[in-house]
Amino acid sequence: MAKIRALITLVVAKNKQIDPNGVCDVSENEAKRLISLGYAESLKKTAQPPVENTEDEEDESDGNGNKQPVQPNGTNSNVQK
């Protein structure tokens, strides 16, 4: 048996409905079929540990997500008038 979370309303047994975000147990083959069709998602997903900055690394970002230097206002020599 495999645990899945329904993404849509599913009928998994005679007169048994699973609402969206509902969790149920189905056979492995049925779980694979529902997941491949995009009707459900597996609950066996392994969570990736968050990536952490080490103290040895220095954050060189400029505050807007880039690692490029930002010219102060009015000092960009590439602007043509």
Secondary structure, 3 states (H helix, E strand, C coil): CEEEEECCCEEEECCEEECCCCEEEECHHHHHHHHHCCCEEECCCCCCCCCCCCCCCCCCCCCCCCCCCCCCCCCCCCCCC
